Amino acid sequence: MAKPTYEELQRRVGELEKMVNFKISPQEFYFDTRDLIYFKGYRDWSLDLYDRKIEDITGYKLEDFLDRKVKWLDIVYDKDKEIAREAVKQALKTDKYYLAEYRIVKESGDLSWIKIRGFITTDANGDFLSVRGVLNDVTLEKYGQFTFESKGGGLAWTNSLKDGLYIISKDHRIVFMNQTLIDLVGDHIGEVCYEALFDRQTPCPWSVMDQIEEGDVCFLQEYNLPKTRRIFQVRSIPIKLEDGSIGKLGHLKDITETRKLELEVEEFAGRQRAIEDAANRAELGIFILQNHEGIEARFRYANNAFSTITGYESIELLNKGLTDLVHPRSRQEAMERYQLRQKGETQDRAYEIDMVRKDGMPITVHGSFALSSHEGKVATIGFLRDITERKKGEKALWRSQRLASVGRLAAEIAHEMNNPLTSVLTFCKLATGIVQQEPFPEQRLSDLRNYISYLHSETERCANISRNLLDFSRQSEIEIRENDIHEILDKTLTILRHRAGLDEIKIHTDYAAELPFLSCDFKRLQQAFVNILWNAIEAMPEGGTLTVTSNFDREKDRIEIQVSDTGVGIPDDDVERIFEPFFTSKAEGKGVGLGLSVAYGIIRQHHGEIHIHSKVGEGTRFSIQLPPGSNTLSVEEQKEEEYIFTTAAHTK
């Protein structure tokens, strides 16, 4: 390969000086380092690019180049393609330094001038492999050069530009303004530029006129143009005028909306940081889930609070999916909800989830989720709060209040069981008297049968009372099943019936037919009704009527139960506080104020509502609304279906 000539070496040194020092002679056109785009090009003219500024220059997306949908030679202007190819050949023959200026066709169809330079690498045979270098848009410089090199000095092309252009002489006088700039600030040709355009008394700090001799030139500035109240990027380019003197080509690009958007982004980012900081302080876990790299519901982001709740570091979570953290008993529901959200279904209701920490400890969290996006794809954003300790406290409160109810009921039920037990003893004595007679009096055989029948019924009565009390007092975990609300109410009333009878309280029930089943925890809901009914009974010390009704509101899709008494009523001031823990209007020693609070909590846990209406001296009415279970058949229809299914199973 021939050695480069002295002139070629000088050219290379000159270009390197431009790239390193970014200083050129006044006769040439300046470029700003911020305009440079670094690239790597290959034999097939495909490019690897590292800057989205290529989109401003070409109009094509960066991804179009990276995905090889667009190759560089494809957008080179047809008449200039040979220039691009010849520059490669020339570089391979000499010092492998590529330098060229030519036009490209933007996606919009407009032409732009590109300056491109870099070093070529070759294989062992000297064939082209790749080129690494920089490129930038020199359209304005080229047009300025062509304008002032031409004798006609035609400037009509500048009036079609959306950016403002002006030319000043060495003494800062405006010698030209394009129509875009005139429309913005008015016609000021002949005036001093810094006074007319920038409302200054001295030359602008970015002017190249006073600094050009020193070679220390500022090329790009931002300025708030007073006459327009908009922000412009002001670019100064030294040019040689027709008379041989050095002037300046000024380029004003409106960046007002860009700066506003950047400010909004900065403010948004600031708010996001503040929200994240507040969330961490409040121990509110925030995370993003997305299907990613073959993992469904993979964690794509997690804040510090979420890491604290789960015990995993953020970097560990990014390699895990939701199923890795959710307890097996909650996994199916959590994934079903996630999949529905990914399909665009809105789910407003927050719910509790059982999870497992990194150390294996089970925890309960309260979560709310929303459809979002991450990196341009659909995602789920979630917010979690650890309620494990709160749940333990609720459980302890529920158990203690339940045991208190059991103790209170035990004394009353003991009295109720005395009556059937007395009958049992009486009939036992009568039956024994007959059996012990010698000879056996066969004529009294029918009496003996009757006594045994009475013994059986009274014993069953005692057993039922004991069984109800034991069922009520037995501890168990939460168990959500489809239950008949009337069965819950009847069993609850059975426990309290004797207590009501002591105060001569009549119990009246009015149940609606064909109510749907209720998805609930039988014993917890029974606990709630025990507390409400007991409160009603104690409100009628002189006797009265306790009424329990049920109904199904099809419009609201709610099962409604009303518990009414004809008791003393509740004052208005106390009604507002009736569900507060430890609030009681009873005499000291008659209660600690937890019954209605526990009932309220249980009903809310079942996604229900409880309301109270009371008037002093007339009585109180509790209204409870509960959502029906997934099975909307009536009790009778469900029993009929169960019978049909069982019969069919046995006949096979």
C-alpha positions in Angstrom: 0.0 0.0 0.0 1.4 3.4 -1.0 2.5 5.8 1.8 0.2 8.9 2.3 1.5 12.1 0.7 2.4 15.1 2.7 -0.8 16.8 1.7 -2.9 13.8 2.8 -1.1 13.8 6.1 -1.8 17.5 6.5 -5.5 16.9 5.8 -5.6 14.2 8.4 -3.9 16.3 11.0 -6.2 19.2 10.3 -9.3 17.0 10.8 -7.9 15.6 14.0 -7.4 19.1 15.3 -10.9 19.9 14.5 -12.2 16.9 16.4 -9.9 17.5 19.4 -9.9 21.3 19.7 -13.1 22.1 17.7 -11.4 25.2 16.3 -11.2 26.0 12.6 -10.2 28.9 10.5 -12.6 31.8 10.0 -13.0 30.8 6.4 -14.6 27.5 7.3 -17.8 26.7 9.0 -18.0 25.8 12.7 -19.8 22.8 14.1 -20.7 22.3 17.8 -19.6 19.2 19.6 -23.1 18.6 20.9 -24.1 18.0 17.2 -21.7 15.1 16.8 -23.2 11.6 16.5 -20.9 8.6 17.0 -21.4 5.6 14.8 -19.9 2.3 13.6 -20.6 1.4 10.0 -20.2 -1.9 8.3 -19.6 -3.2 4.7 -23.3 -3.5 3.9 -23.7 0.2 5.0 -25.6 -0.7 8.1 -24.9 1.4 11.2 -24.7 1.0 14.9 -25.6 4.4 16.5 -25.5 5.6 20.0 -27.6 8.8 20.0 -31.2 9.6 19.3 -30.1 12.9 17.6 -30.0 10.8 14.5 -33.8 11.0 14.5 -33.7 14.8 14.2 -31.2 14.6 11.4 -32.8 11.9 9.3 -36.4 11.6 10.5 -35.9 7.9 10.9 -36.1 6.1 14.3 -32.9 5.0 16.0 -34.4 1.5 16.1 -34.8 1.5 12.3 -31.1 1.7 12.0 -30.3 -0.8 14.8 -32.8 -3.3 13.4 -31.3 -2.9 9.9 -34.6 -1.7 8.5 -32.8 1.4 7.2 -29.2 1.3 5.9 -27.1 4.4 5.5 -26.6 4.2 1.7 -30.4 3.8 1.3 -30.9 7.4 2.5 -27.9 9.0 0.6 -29.1 11.2 -2.2 -28.9 9.3 -5.5 -26.6 11.9 -7.1 -24.2 11.8 -4.1 -24.0 8.0 -3.6 -20.9 7.9 -5.7 -19.3 10.5 -3.5 -19.9 8.3 -0.4 -18.5 5.2 -2.2 -15.5 7.0 -3.6 -14.6 8.4 -0.2 -14.3 4.8 1.1 -12.1 3.8 -1.8 -9.9 6.8 -1.3 -9.5 6.1 2.4 -8.6 2.4 1.7 -5.9 3.5 -0.8 -4.3 6.0 1.6 -4.5 6.3 5.4 -7.8 4.6 6.1 -9.2 7.9 7.2 -12.7 8.4 5.8 -14.0 12.0 5.2 -16.9 13.0 3.0 -19.7 15.6 2.7 -22.8 14.7 0.8 -26.6 15.0 0.9 -29.1 12.6 2.5 -32.8 12.3 1.9 -34.8 12.6 5.1 -37.9 10.6 5.7 -39.9 13.7 5.0 -38.3 13.9 1.5 -36.2 17.0 2.4 -32.4 17.1 1.7 -29.8 17.6 4.4 -26.0 18.0 4.2 -24.0 15.5 6.3 -20.3 15.7 7.2 -19.0 12.2 8.1 -15.5 11.2 9.1 -13.8 8.2 10.9 -11.2 5.5 10.8 -11.6 2.3 8.7 -10.5 -1.1 9.9 -9.7 -3.9 7.4 -9.0 -7.6 7.4 -5.7 -9.3 6.7 -6.3 -8.8 2.9 -6.9 -5.1 3.3 -10.6 -5.4 2.6 -13.1 -3.1 4.4 -14.6 -4.4 7.7 -16.0 -1.3 9.5 -15.6 2.4 10.1 -15.8 4.2 13.4 -16.4 7.9 13.5 -18.7 10.8 13.9 -21.2 12.6 11.7 -23.2 15.8 12.0 -25.6 18.0 10.1 -23.9 20.9 8.2 -26.9 22.0 6.2 -26.9 25.6 7.4 -23.2 25.9 6.9 -23.4 24.5 3.3 -26.3 26.7 2.4 -24.6 29.7 3.8 -21.4 28.9 1.8 -23.4 28.4 -1.4 -25.3 31.6 -0.9 -22.3 33.8 -0.5 -20.1 32.0 -3.1 -22.8 32.6 -5.7 -22.8 35.9 -7.4 -26.6 36.2 -7.3 -26.6 35.7 -3.5 -30.0 34.1 -3.7 -31.5 33.7 -0.2 -35.1 32.8 -1.1 -34.6 29.3 0.1 -34.3 30.5 3.7 -37.9 31.8 3.8 -39.3 28.2 3.8 -37.4 27.3 6.9 -39.3 27.1 10.2 -36.3 28.4 12.1 -35.2 32.1 12.1 -32.0 33.1 10.2 -30.1 36.3 10.1 -26.8 37.6 8.9 -24.8 40.4 10.4 -21.7 42.2 9.3 -18.5 42.6 11.4 -19.9 45.8 13.0 -23.0 43.8 14.3 -25.4 45.3 11.7 -28.2 43.1 10.4 -27.8 42.6 6.7 -30.4 39.9 6.2 -33.4 38.3 8.0 -35.5 35.5 6.7 -39.2 35.7 6.7 -39.7 33.4 9.7 -37.6 35.7 11.9 -39.3 38.9 10.5 -42.7 37.4 11.4 -41.4 36.8 15.0 -39.7 40.1 15.8 -40.3 42.4 12.9 -38.0 43.8 10.1 -34.8 45.2 11.7 -32.4 45.1 8.7 -29.8 47.8 9.1 -30.0 47.9 12.9 -27.6 46.6 15.5 -28.4 43.0 16.1 -28.0 42.8 19.9 -30.3 45.8 20.4 -32.9 44.9 17.8 -33.1 41.1 18.5 -32.0 40.6 22.1 -32.8 43.9 23.8 -29.2 44.3 25.0 -26.9 47.4 25.2 -23.7 45.4 24.5 -22.8 42.6 22.1 -24.2 39.2 23.1 -21.9 36.9 25.1 -22.2 34.3 22.4 -21.3 36.6 19.5 -18.3 35.3 17.5 -17.4 38.7 16.1 -15.2 40.0 19.0 -13.7 36.6 19.7 -13.0 35.2 16.3 -9.4 36.6 16.2 -8.6 34.7 19.4 -10.1 31.5 18.1 -12.2 31.0 21.3 -15.6 30.9 20.0 -18.9 30.0 21.7 -21.2 28.3 19.2 -24.4 27.5 21.0 -26.5 29.4 23.6 -30.0 29.5 24.9 -31.8 32.8 25.2 -35.3 34.1 26.1 -36.1 36.4 23.3 -37.9 39.4 24.9 -40.0 40.3 21.9 -41.5 36.8 21.7 -41.5 35.5 25.3 -40.1 32.2 23.9 -36.9 30.3 24.4 -34.5 29.9 21.5 -31.3 28.0 20.9 -29.1 30.6 19.3 -26.3 29.2 17.1 -23.5 31.5 15.7 -21.6 30.4 12.6 -18.8 32.6 11.2 -19.0 33.1 7.4 -17.2 34.9 4.7 -19.2 37.7 3.1 -19.1 38.8 -0.5 -16.7 41.6 0.2 -14.3 39.1 1.8 -15.0 40.2 5.4 -16.1 37.9 8.2 -19.7 38.0 9.2 -22.0 35.8 11.2 -24.9 33.6 10.3 -27.3 33.4 13.2 -29.7 30.5 13.6 -32.6 30.7 16.1 -34.3 27.4 16.9 -37.5 27.6 19.0 -37.1 25.2 21.9 -39.8 26.6 24.2 -42.0 23.5 24.2 -38.9 21.2 24.6 -37.8 23.2 27.7 -41.3 23.1 29.1 -41.5 19.4 28.6 -38.1 18.9 30.2 -39.2 21.1 33.1 -42.4 19.0 33.4 -40.4 15.8 33.3 -38.0 17.2 35.9 -40.9 18.2 38.2 -42.6 14.8 37.6 -39.3 13.1 38.5 -39.1 15.2 41.6 -42.7 14.3 42.6 -41.9 10.6 41.9 -38.8 10.8 44.2 -40.9 12.5 46.9 -43.7 9.9 46.6 -41.1 7.1 46.7 -39.4 8.6 49.7 -42.8 9.1 51.5 -43.8 5.5 50.6 -40.6 4.1 52.0 -41.0 6.2 55.2 -44.7 5.0 55.5 -43.5 1.4 54.8 -45.8 1.2 51.8 -44.3 -1.3 49.3 -44.5 -0.3 45.6 -43.6 -2.6 42.8 -44.2 -3.2 39.1 -45.1 -6.6 37.5 -44.7 -7.5 33.8 -44.4 -10.5 31.6 -40.7 -10.5 30.8 -38.2 -12.9 29.4 -40.4 -15.9 29.7 -41.4 -15.2 33.3 -45.1 -14.3 33.9 -45.7 -11.5 36.4 -42.0 -10.8 36.9 -40.9 -8.0 39.1 -39.5 -5.1 37.1 -39.3 -2.6 40.0 -39.5 -2.6 43.8 -39.0 0.2 46.3 -37.1 -0.1 49.5 -40.2 -0.6 51.6 -41.2 -3.6 49.5 -37.8 -5.1 50.0 -38.2 -4.6 53.7 -41.6 -6.3 53.7 -40.5 -9.3 51.7 -36.9 -9.6 52.9 -35.5 -9.6 49.4 -33.0 -7.1 48.0 -34.3 -5.2 44.9 -31.8 -6.9 42.7 -33.0 -10.3 43.9 -36.6 -9.4 43.1 -35.8 -8.6 39.5 -35.1 -12.3 38.9 -38.3 -13.5 40.5 -42.0 -13.6 39.7 -45.1 -13.0 41.8 -45.6 -16.7 42.4 -42.2 -16.9 44.1 -43.5 -14.7 46.9 -47.2 -15.5 47.2 -48.3 -18.3 49.6 -49.6 -21.4 47.8 -53.1 -20.8 49.2 -53.3 -17.3 47.6 -51.3 -18.0 44.5 -54.2 -19.0 42.1 -56.3 -16.0 43.0 -53.3 -13.6 42.7 -52.4 -14.9 39.3 -56.0 -14.9 38.0 -56.3 -11.3 39.0 -53.0 -10.4 37.4 -54.0 -12.1 34.1 -57.3 -10.2 34.0 -55.5 -6.9 34.6 -53.1 -7.7 31.8 -56.1 -8.1 29.5 -57.3 -4.6 30.5 -60.0 -5.5 33.1 -60.3 -3.0 35.9 -60.3 -4.3 39.4 -60.9 -1.6 41.9 -61.2 -3.6 45.2 -58.1 -4.0 47.3 -57.7 -7.4 49.1 -55.5 -9.3 51.5 -52.8 -11.7 50.2 -50.8 -14.3 52.1 -47.1 -14.1 51.2 -43.9 -15.8 52.3 -40.8 -13.8 53.2 -37.3 -14.8 52.1 -36.7 -16.3 55.5 -39.8 -18.5 55.2 -42.0 -16.6 57.6 -45.6 -16.2 56.4 -47.0 -12.7 56.3 -50.3 -11.1 55.4 -50.4 -8.0 53.3 -53.1 -5.6 52.1 -52.7 -4.9 48.4 -54.2 -2.7 45.8 -53.3 -3.0 42.1 -53.8 -1.0 38.9 -53.1 -1.4 35.2 -50.0 0.6 34.1 -47.2 0.4 31.6 -43.5 -0.1 31.8 -41.0 0.5 29.0 -43.9 0.9 26.6 -45.6 -2.4 27.5 -48.6 -3.2 29.6 -47.8 -3.9 33.3 -49.3 -4.0 36.8 -48.3 -1.5 39.5 -49.0 -2.7 43.1 -49.1 -1.1 46.5 -48.7 -3.3 49.6 -48.8 -2.8 53.3 -47.7 -5.5 55.8 -50.7 -6.1 58.1 -49.4 -9.3 59.8 -49.2 -7.8 63.3 -52.6 -6.1 62.9 -54.2 -9.4 61.8 -52.7 -11.1 64.9 -54.2 -8.3 67.1 -57.6 -8.6 65.4 -57.5 -12.4 65.9 -56.6 -12.0 69.6 -59.4 -9.4 70.0 -61.9 -11.6 68.2 -61.0 -14.6 70.4 -61.1 -12.7 73.7 -64.4 -11.1 72.8 -65.7 -14.5 71.8 -64.6 -16.1 75.0 -66.2 -13.2 76.9 -69.5 -14.0 75.1 -69.1 -17.7 75.9 -68.7 -17.0 79.6 -71.7 -14.7 79.5 -73.8 -17.2 77.7 -72.7 -20.2 79.8 -74.6 -19.0 82.9 -77.7 -18.3 80.9 -77.6 -21.7 79.2 -77.1 -23.5 82.5 -80.5 -22.1 83.6 -82.1 -23.1 80.3 -80.8 -26.7 80.6 -82.2 -27.1 84.1 -85.7 -27.3 82.7 -85.2 -30.3 80.4 -82.9 -32.0 82.9 -85.6 -31.7 85.5 -88.0 -33.4 83.1 -85.4 -36.1 82.4 -85.1 -36.9 86.1 -88.9 -36.9 86.6 -89.5 -39.3 83.6 -86.6 -41.5 84.7 -88.3 -41.9 88.1 -91.7 -42.7 86.6 -90.2 -45.2 84.1 -88.1 -46.8 86.9 -91.3 -47.1 89.1 -93.0 -49.1 86.3 -90.1 -51.3 85.5 -89.5 -52.2 89.2 -93.1 -53.4 89.7 -93.5 -57.2 90.2 -95.1 -58.6 88.2 -94.6 -56.2 85.3 -97.8 -54.2 84.7 -98.3 -54.8 81.0 -101.3 -52.4 81.0 -98.8 -49.5 81.6 -96.5 -50.4 78.7 -97.9 -47.4 76.7 -97.0 -45.1 79.6 -93.5 -46.5 79.7 -93.1 -45.8 76.0 -94.3 -42.3 76.4 -91.9 -41.7 79.3 -89.0 -43.0 77.2 -90.0 -40.8 74.3 -90.1 -37.7 76.6 -86.7 -38.7 77.9 -85.3 -38.9 74.3 -86.7 -35.5 73.3 -85.6 -33.7 76.4 -82.1 -35.3 76.1 -81.9 -34.2 72.5 -82.9 -30.7 73.6 -80.0 -30.6 76.1 -77.6 -32.0 73.6 -78.5 -29.4 71.0 -78.0 -26.6 73.5 -74.6 -28.0 74.5 -73.6 -28.5 70.9 -74.5 -25.0 69.8 -72.5 -23.5 72.7 -69.5 -25.8 71.9 -69.6 -24.9 68.2 -69.8 -21.2 69.0 -66.8 -21.4 71.5 -64.6 -23.6 69.3 -61.5 -21.8 67.8 -60.8 -22.2 64.1 -59.1 -20.5 61.2 -61.0 -18.4 58.7 -62.9 -20.7 56.4 -64.9 -19.1 53.6 -67.7 -21.2 52.2 -71.1 -21.0 50.7 -73.5 -20.7 53.7 -77.2 -20.2 54.2 -77.7 -16.9 56.0 -80.9 -18.3 57.6 -79.0 -21.2 59.2 -76.5 -18.8 60.7 -79.4 -16.6 62.1 -81.4 -19.6 63.5 -78.4 -21.1 65.2 -77.5 -17.8 66.7 -81.1 -17.3 68.0 -81.1 -20.8 69.5 -78.2 -19.8 71.7 -79.9 -16.6 72.8 -83.5 -17.7 73.0 -83.4 -18.5 76.8 -81.6 -15.2 77.6 -84.4 -13.4 75.7 -87.1 -15.4 77.6 -85.7 -14.3 81.0 -86.7 -10.7 80.2 -90.0 -11.8 78.5 -88.7 -10.8 75.1 -90.5 -12.2 72.2 -88.5 -13.2 69.1 -90.1 -12.8 65.7 -88.4 -13.8 62.4 -89.5 -12.9 58.9 -87.2 -14.5 56.3 -87.5 -13.9 52.6 -87.7 -17.0 50.4 -85.1 -18.0 47.8 -82.2 -16.0 49.1 -78.8 -16.8 47.4 -76.0 -18.4 49.4 -73.5 -16.2 51.2 -69.7 -16.6 50.8 -68.6 -16.2 54.4 -66.9 -17.6 57.5 -69.8 -19.2 59.3 -68.5 -18.8 62.9 -67.2 -15.3 62.5 -70.4 -14.1 61.0 -72.3 -15.9 63.8 -70.1 -14.0 66.2 -71.1 -10.7 64.7 -74.9 -11.6 64.9 -74.5 -12.8 68.5 -73.0 -9.4 69.5 -75.7 -7.5 67.6 -78.6 -9.6 69.0 -77.2 -9.6 72.5 -77.0 -5.8 72.3 -80.7 -5.7 71.3 -81.7 -8.0 74.1 -79.9 -6.0 76.7 -81.7 -2.9 75.4 -85.1 -4.3 76.5 -84.7 -5.0 80.3 -88.5 -4.6 80.7 -89.3 -6.9 77.8 -90.3 -6.3 74.2 -90.0 -7.7 70.8 -86.9 -8.7 68.9 -87.5 -8.9 65.1 -85.1 -10.4 62.6 -85.8 -10.1 58.9 -84.0 -11.0 55.7 -84.4 -9.8 52.1 -82.5 -9.7 48.8 -82.1 -6.4 47.0 -81.6 -7.5 43.4 -80.9 -3.9 42.2 -78.0 -3.6 44.6 -77.1 -7.3 44.6 -77.1 -7.4 48.4 -78.5 -9.7 51.0 -80.0 -7.5 53.7 -80.6 -8.5 57.4 -82.4 -6.2 59.8 -82.3 -6.7 63.6 -84.9 -4.5 65.3 -85.8 -4.1 69.0 -88.3 -2.1 71.0 -85.9 -1.1 73.6 -84.6 2.1 75.2 -82.9 3.4 72.1 -79.5 5.2 71.7 -78.9 8.9 72.0 -77.9 10.7 68.8 -74.4 11.6 70.2 -73.8 7.9 71.0 -75.0 6.6 67.7 -71.9 8.1 65.9 -69.6 6.3 68.3 -71.4 3.0 68.7 -68.9 1.0 66.7 -65.8 2.5 68.3 -63.7 0.0 70.3 -64.2 0.3 74.1 -67.1 2.7 73.7 -70.1 1.7 75.9 -73.1 3.4 77.3 -73.8 0.6 79.8 -73.2 0.7 83.5 -69.8 -0.2 84.8 -69.2 -4.0 84.8 -71.9 -4.6 82.2 -69.6 -4.5 79.2 -66.3 -3.2 77.9 -67.5 -1.8 74.5 -66.0 -4.4 72.2 -69.1 -6.3 71.0 -70.4 -4.0 68.3 -66.8 -3.0 67.3 -66.0 -6.7 66.6 -69.3 -7.1 64.8 -68.5 -4.1 62.6 -65.0 -5.5 61.8 -66.3 -8.9 60.9 -68.9 -7.5 58.6 -66.4 -5.2 56.9 -64.1 -8.2 56.4 -66.9 -9.9 54.5 -67.1 -6.7 52.3 -70.4 -5.8 53.9 -71.9 -2.7 55.5 -73.7 -2.1 58.8 -75.9 0.9 59.5 -77.8 1.8 62.6 -81.0 3.9 63.1 -82.2 4.6 66.7 -84.6 6.8 68.6 -84.6 7.1 72.3 -87.6 5.4 73.9 -88.7 3.7 70.7 -85.9 1.2 69.8 -83.0 0.5 67.5 -82.7 -1.1 64.1 -79.4 -2.5 62.7 -79.3 -3.0 59.0 -76.6 -5.3 57.6 -75.9 -5.6 53.8 -73.7 -8.5 52.6 -72.8 -9.4 49.0 -74.0 -12.9 47.9 -71.6 -15.7 47.0 -70.6 -16.7 43.5 -73.6 -19.1 43.4 -76.7 -17.1 43.0 -79.2 -20.0 43.2 -81.7 -19.9 46.1 -81.2 -22.2 49.0 -84.0 -24.5 47.8 -82.6 -24.6 44.3 -79.1 -25.4 45.6 -80.5 -28.3 47.7 -82.5 -29.6 44.8 -79.3 -29.5 42.5 -77.3 -31.2 45.2 -80.0 -34.0 45.5 -80.1 -34.5 41.7 -76.3 -34.6 41.5 -76.1 -37.1 44.4 -78.9 -39.3 43.0 -77.2 -39.4 39.6 -73.9 -40.3 41.1 -75.3 -43.2 43.0 -77.3 -44.6 40.0 -74.2 -44.9 37.8 
